[in-house]
Amino acid sequence: MCVYCASSLTIDDRYLQLAHDVGTAIAARGWTLVSGAGSISMMGSVARGARAAGGHTIGVIPQALVDMEVADHEAHELVITHDMRQRKGIMDERSDAFLTLPGGIGTLEELMEAWTARHLGMHRKPVVIVDPWGDFGLLRELLAHWEQRGFVRPSTVAEVHWASSVSEALDVMEAQWAAHPPTRAAAPA
């Protein structure tokens, strides 16, 4: 399970708790967490939550962020890449689903890339957004606007599933895997 989320140090603690809860829930289901390997903010919290619950964590991070001393050196596997593009490619390869939590422009960019690839048929991996406090409300409005103007088809909008809780999001993942089992030889990660 690939989780996209914030690395900001200026967010409310409820977001850190949400990330921790996601990590705990992923581990409880026996899934592996694939993350951006940041040790701070929501990125660090989701990984710590997974490990505290006995889960396996894979962190993928560019060397530039390692140099900034924000790498999650506690990850079971820490993959260091040359750049952000390579990072996303490896995260994609190592995951069977994408879960997005609130975040900034990096989180949004990762979500959009996974969503676009699904829309183009490059994968059938579930893409789910957990939005308990309406942080993605303006994105939903923008999508409705684009759909109304003909820039985005309704089927494209439907490629992403929205959840208001962690358990709802993970249940959606399982339902999506039941409908379209992962094609990799490994169990869902």
VOBA-1610 file (N, C-alpha, C; in pm, whole numbers, padded with zeros to 5 digits, always signed):
BEGIN
Met+00085-00118+00000Met+00000+00000+00000Met+00089+00123+00000Cys+00079+00203-00104Cys+00154+00327-00112Cys+00070+00437-00050Val+00130+00513+00042Val+00059+00624+00106Val+00129+00754+00070Tyr+00052+00846+00016Tyr+00099+00982-00011Tyr+00044+01072+00098Cys+00129+01157+00154Cys+00083+01248+00259Cys+00185+01358+00282Ala+00152+01447+00374Ala+00229+01569+00398Ala+00362+01543+00469Ser+00455+01632+00440Ser+00582+01636+00513Ser+00597+01769+00586Ser+00493+01847+00586Ser+00497+01980+00649Ser+00507+01970+00802Leu+00584+02058+00859Leu+00599+02063+01004Leu+00504+02162+01069Thr+00418+02227+00990Thr+00331+02331+01044Thr+00183+02291+01046Ile+00155+02162+01040Ile+00015+02118+01036Ile-00034+02079+01175Asp-00164+02074+01188Asp-00229+02037+01313Asp-00199+01890+01348Asp-00192+01861+01477Asp-00162+01726+01524Asp-00264+01621+01479Arg-00386+01663+01447Arg-00485+01564+01404Arg-00442+01494+01276Tyr-00366+01562+01190Tyr-00317+01501+01068Tyr-00210+01395+01098Leu-00127+01423+01197Leu-00027+01325+01239Leu-00095+01201+01295Gln-00202+01222+01370Gln-00277+01109+01426Gln-00344+01029+01314Leu-00401+01099+01216Leu-00462+01030+01102Leu-00358+00941+01033Ala-00240+00996+01008Ala-00135+00918+00942Ala-00095+00797+01026His-00080+00818+01156His-00046+00708+01246His-00153+00600+01240Asp-00279+00642+01242Asp-00391+00546+01234Asp-00388+00468+01104Val-00353+00534+00994Val-00341+00465+00865Val-00232+00359+00872Gly-00116+00397+00924Gly-00007+00300+00935Gly-00046+00181+01021Thr-00111+00207+01133Thr-00156+00101+01222Thr-00254+00008+01152Ala-00348+00066+01080Ala-00451-00013+01011Ala-00392-00095+00897Ile-00296-00040+00826Ile-00229-00115+00720Ile-00159-00237+00778Ala-00087-00217+00887Ala-00018-00329+00952Ala-00116-00431+01005Ala-00228-00385+01061Ala-00328-00476+01117Ala-00387-00568+01010Arg-00390-00522+00886Arg-00441-00604+00777Arg-00332-00689+00713Gly-00212-00678+00765Gly-00101-00759+00715Gly-00040-00707+00586Trp-00063-00580+00555Trp-00011-00520+00433Trp+00122-00451+00461Thr+00198-00431+00358Thr+00324-00357+00365Thr+00299-00212+00329Leu+00363-00123+00402Leu+00355+00020+00373Leu+00469+00059+00281Val+00436+00127+00172Val+00535+00190+00086Val+00513+00340+00101Ser+00620+00410+00140Ser+00606+00554+00163Ser+00724+00629+00105Gly+00717+00761+00114Gly+00823+00847+00065Gly+00943+00856+00156Ala+00945+00776+00263Ala+01059+00760+00353Ala+01099+00885+00427Gly+01008+00978+00443Gly+01037+01092+00527Gly+01018+01055+00673Ser+01101+01107+00759Ser+01091+01076+00902Ser+01008+01179+00976Ile+00965+01282+00906Ile+00895+01393+00971Ile+00748+01397+00930Ser+00671+01471+01006Ser+00532+01501+00978Ser+00450+01373+00956Met+00356+01380+00864Met+00267+01267+00839Met+00344+01147+00782Met+00445+01173+00699Met+00524+01063+00643Met+00587+00980+00752Gly+00649+01046+00847Gly+00710+00974+00957Gly+00607+00905+01044Ser+00496+00971+01066Ser+00392+00918+01152Ser+00328+00791+01095Val+00303+00788+00965Val+00242+00670+00906Val+00337+00550+00917Ala+00465+00572+00896Ala+00563+00463+00905Ala+00578+00415+01049Arg+00587+00508+01143Arg+00598+00470+01283Arg+00475+00392+01329Gly+00357+00435+01282Gly+00234+00364+01316Gly+00235+00221+01264Ala+00279+00205+01141Ala+00286+00071+01082Ala+00383-00018+01159Arg+00502+00034+01187Arg+00602-00046+01258Arg+00558-00079+01400Ala+00495+00016+01468Ala+00448-00008+01604Ala+00345-00120+01609Ala+00272-00138+01500Ala+00170-00243+01492Ala+00226-00371+01428Gly+00358-00376+01409Gly+00420-00497+01355Gly+00428-00504+01205Gly+00401-00394+01137Gly+00401-00393+00991Gly+00538-00373+00931His+00550-00411+00806His+00674-00396+00728His+00666-00264+00652Thr+00776-00187+00653Thr+00777-00058+00585Thr+00888-00051+00482Ile+00853+00002+00367Ile+00948+00029+00259Ile+00945+00179+00236Gly+01059+00242+00250Gly+01068+00385+00226Gly+01153+00413+00104Val+01105+00503+00020Val+01175+00538-00104Val+01199+00688-00102Ile+01326+00729-00110Ile+01358+00870-00091Ile+01476+00911-00180Pro+01470+01030-00238Pro+01584+01078-00317Pro+01703+01116-00227Gln+01821+01102-00282Gln+01943+01134-00207Gln+01939+01277-00152Ala+01883+01370-00226Ala+01879+01509-00180Ala+01806+01522-00047Leu+01700+01441-00025Leu+01628+01447+00102Leu+01703+01372+00211Val+01777+01269+00174Val+01863+01202+00271Val+01966+01303+00322Asp+02021+01380+00229Asp+02120+01481+00264Asp+02063+01589+00357Met+01934+01612+00349Met+01868+01709+00437Met+01836+01649+00574Glu+01872+01522+00593Glu+01854+01450+00719Glu+01708+01431+00755Val+01625+01401+00657Val+01485+01374+00685Val+01445+01232+00648Ala+01542+01144+00623Ala+01512+01006+00583Ala+01469+00921+00703Asp+01378+00830+00677Asp+01329+00735+00777Asp+01426+00617+00782His+01531+00630+00859His+01633+00525+00867His+01585+00402+00943Glu+01466+00409+01001Glu+01409+00294+01071Glu+01330+00203+00975Ala+01310+00246+00852Ala+01236+00165+00755Ala+01303+00029+00740His+01221-00074+00722His+01275-00208+00700His+01358-00212+00572Glu+01311-00141+00472Glu+01385-00125+00346Glu+01389+00023+00316Leu+01506+00078+00299Leu+01521+00219+00262Leu+01587+00223+00126Val+01510+00264+00027Val+01557+00271-00111Val+01591+00416-00140Ile+01716+00442-00176Ile+01759+00579-00206Ile+01771+00594-00357Thr+01703+00697-00409Thr+01697+00718-00553Thr+01777+00842-00592His+01794+00858-00724His+01864+00976-00776His+01778+01101-00769Asp+01647+01084-00793Asp+01559+01201-00800Asp+01415+01163-00769Met+01327+01261-00775Met+01186+01240-00743Met+01117+01149-00845Arg+01152+01160-00970Arg+01089+01077-01072Arg+01119+00930-01050Gln+01245+00901-01019Gln+01281+00763-00991Gln+01210+00715-00864Arg+01200+00802-00767Arg+01130+00768-00643Arg+00988+00724-00671Lys+00915+00805-00747Lys+00775+00772-00776Lys+00764+00641-00855Gly+00856+00619-00947Gly+00853+00496-01025Gly+00870+00373-00938Ile+00962+00380-00845Ile+00984+00266-00755Ile+00866+00248-00661Met+00813+00358-00609Met+00695+00348-00523Met+00579+00283-00598Asp+00561+00320-00723Asp+00457+00261-00807Asp+00481+00111-00825Glu+00603+00075-00861Glu+00636-00066-00884Glu+00616-00152-00760Arg+00642-00097-00643Arg+00638-00173-00519Arg+00501-00175-00453Ser+00401-00112-00516Ser+00269-00097-00455Ser+00160-00161-00539Asp+00053-00199-00468Asp-00066-00253-00533Asp-00185-00159-00519Ala-00164-00045-00453Ala-00272+00052-00434Ala-00210+00184-00389Phe-00287+00292-00406Phe-00243+00426-00368Phe-00347+00488-00277Leu-00302+00530-00160Leu-00388+00595-00063Leu-00333+00735-00040Thr-00418+00835-00056Thr-00375+00974-00040Thr-00441+01035+00082Leu-00358+01094+00167Leu-00403+01169+00283Leu-00383+01317+00253Pro-00436+01405+00336Pro-00412+01548+00312Pro-00264+01580+00302Gly-00232+01676+00217Gly-00094+01717+00198Gly-00086+01839+00109Gly+00034+01869+00067Gly+00058+01987-00015Gly+00075+01954-00161Ile+00156+02034-00231Ile+00169+02019-00376Ile+00234+01887-00415Gly+00328+01837-00335Gly+00389+01708-00366Gly+00289+01595-00358Thr+00207+01598-00253Thr+00102+01497-00237Thr+00003+01503-00353Leu-00037+01624-00388Leu-00132+01641-00499Leu-00072+01590-00630Glu+00055+01620-00653Glu+00121+01576-00776Glu+00128+01424-00782Glu+00159+01360-00670Glu+00165+01214-00667Glu+00029+01152-00692Leu-00074+01208-00628Leu-00211+01161-00649Leu-00248+01171-00796Met-00223+01286-00856Met-00262+01307-00995Met-00190+01212-01090Glu-00063+01184-01062Glu+00011+01092-01149Glu-00046+00951-01139Ala-00075+00904-01018Ala-00132+00770-01001Ala-00270+00763-01065Trp-00350+00869-01048Trp-00484+00875-01103Trp-00478+00876-01256Thr-00392+00957-01313Thr-00378+00966-01458Thr-00336+00832-01516Ala-00239+00766-01453Ala-00194+00635-01502Ala-00307+00533-01498Arg-00389+00537-01395Arg-00504+00446-01388Arg-00603+00478-01500His-00631+00605-01518His-00725+00646-01624His-00676+00601-01761Leu-00546+00608-01784Leu-00490+00570-01914Leu-00472+00420-01930Gly-00510+00343-01828Gly-00501+00198-01836Gly-00361+00144-01811Met-00274+00226-01754Met-00138+00181-01726Met-00134+00091-01602His-00237+00098-01520His-00254+00008-01406His-00401+00006-01367Arg-00438-00094-01289Arg-00574-00104-01235Arg-00571-00095-01083Lys-00466-00040-01030Lys-00450-00031-00885Lys-00550+00070-00828Pro-00609+00038-00714Pro-00701+00133-00652Pro-00633+00265-00615Val-00707+00372-00631Val-00663+00505-00590Val-00773+00559-00499Val-00737+00581-00372Val-00835+00623-00272Val-00781+00746-00198Ile-00872+00839-00173Ile-00839+00960-00097Ile-00913+00953+00036Val-00840+00971+00146Val-00902+00978+00278Val-00912+01127+00313Asp-01034+01172+00332Asp-01058+01315+00352Asp-01158+01340+00466Pro-01118+01314+00590Pro-01214+01328+00700Pro-01256+01470+00732Trp-01176+01570+00692Trp-01206+01708+00729Trp-01229+01801+00610Gly-01249+01744+00492Gly-01281+01825+00375Gly-01164+01899+00312Asp-01042+01854+00338Asp-00925+01922+00282Asp-00918+01914+00129Phe-00984+01816+00071Phe-00985+01802-00073Phe-01113+01858-00136Gly-01189+01935-00059Gly-01316+01989-00108Gly-01301+02074-00234Leu-01200+02159-00237Leu-01180+02243-00355Leu-01138+02161-00476Leu-01064+02054-00455Leu-01028+01965-00566Leu-01154+01900-00622Arg-01242+01857-00537Arg-01368+01797-00585Arg-01450+01898-00664Glu-01452+02023-00617Glu-01523+02128-00691Glu-01458+02152-00826Leu-01326+02156-00829Leu-01254+02176-00954Leu-01282+02063-01053Leu-01283+01940-01004Leu-01314+01826-01091Leu-01455+01836-01147Ala-01551+01875-01063Ala-01688+01892-01111Ala-01694+02001-01218His-01619+02108-01197His-01613+02217-01295His-01553+02166-01426Trp-01441+02095-01419Trp-01378+02042-01539Trp-01469+01943-01610Glu-01540+01863-01532Glu-01633+01767-01593Glu-01745+01842-01666Gln-01798+01947-01604Gln-01903+02028-01665Gln-01855+02092-01795Arg-01730+02134-01799Arg-01674+02198-01918Arg-01624+02100-02022Gly-01626+01972-01992Gly-01585+01871-02088Gly-01437+01836-02087Phe-01364+01886-01990Phe-01221+01854-01982Phe-01195+01718-01919Val-01287+01674-01836Val-01273+01546-01766Val-01403+01468-01781Arg-01390+01342-01818Arg-01508+01257-01832Arg-01555+01207-01695Pro-01684+01181-01681Pro-01733+01124-01554Pro-01662+00995-01516Ser-01628+00913-01614Ser-01558+00788-01585Ser-01419+00813-01527Thr-01357+00923-01565Thr-01226+00958-01509Thr-01239+00998-01363Val-01339+01078-01334Val-01364+01120-01196Val-01393+00997-01110Ala-01465+00901-01166Ala-01502+00781-01092Ala-01385+00686-01067Glu-01272+00709-01130Glu-01155+00623-01109Glu-01097+00635-00968Val-01126+00745-00900Val-01078+00767-00765Val-01194+00750-00668His-01164+00687-00557His-01265+00665-00453His-01233+00755-00334Trp-01337+00809-00276Trp-01323+00903-00164Trp-01373+00836-00038Ala-01301+00854+00071Ala-01340+00796+00199Ala-01325+00902+00308Ser-01409+00892+00409Ser-01401+00987+00519Ser-01334+00927+00642Ser-01302+00797+00636Ser-01234+00733+00749Ser-01131+00634+00697Val-01040+00598+00785Val-00935+00501+00750Val-00997+00366+00717Ser-01086+00318+00802Ser-01144+00185+00778Ser-01222+00182+00647Glu-01295+00288+00618Glu-01369+00295+00491Glu-01273+00288+00373Ala-01162+00361+00382Ala-01064+00362+00272Ala-01005+00223+00249Leu-00968+00156+00357Leu-00906+00024+00341Leu-01008-00081+00295Asp-01133-00065+00337Asp-01238-00155+00286Asp-01256-00135+00136Val-01249-00010+00089Val-01258+00018-00054Val-01142-00050-00127Met-01023-00042-00070Met-00906-00109-00131Met-00933-00258-00149Glu-00979-00321-00043Glu-01005-00465-00050Glu-01111-00497-00155Ala-01214-00416-00162Ala-01319-00438-00262Ala-01263-00422-00403Gln-01177-00322-00422Gln-01115-00302-00552Gln-01024-00418-00590Trp-00949-00469-00492Trp-00862-00585-00520Trp-00944-00708-00554Ala-01062-00722-00491Ala-01148-00835-00522Ala-01197-00827-00666Ala-01228-00705-00710Ala-01276-00685-00847Ala-01163-00694-00949His-01044-00646-00913His-00927-00644-01002His-00806-00688-00921Pro-00784-00820-00906Pro-00671-00865-00824Pro-00538-00809-00874Pro-00448-00780-00780Pro-00315-00731-00819Pro-00248-00830-00915Thr-00175-00776-01012Thr-00112-00862-01112Thr+00028-00903-01073Arg+00084-00840-00971Arg+00216-00879-00926Arg+00207-01013-00854Ala+00318-01084-00847Ala+00321-01214-00781Ala+00306-01199-00629Ala+00348-01086-00574Ala+00346-01066-00429Ala+00205-01032-00380Ala+00185-01050-00252Ala+00059-01011-00189Ala+00046-00860-00193Pro-00078-00809-00175Pro-00096-00664-00176Pro-00002-00595-00080Ala+00061-00488-00129Ala+00152-00412-00042Ala+00102-00272-00025
//
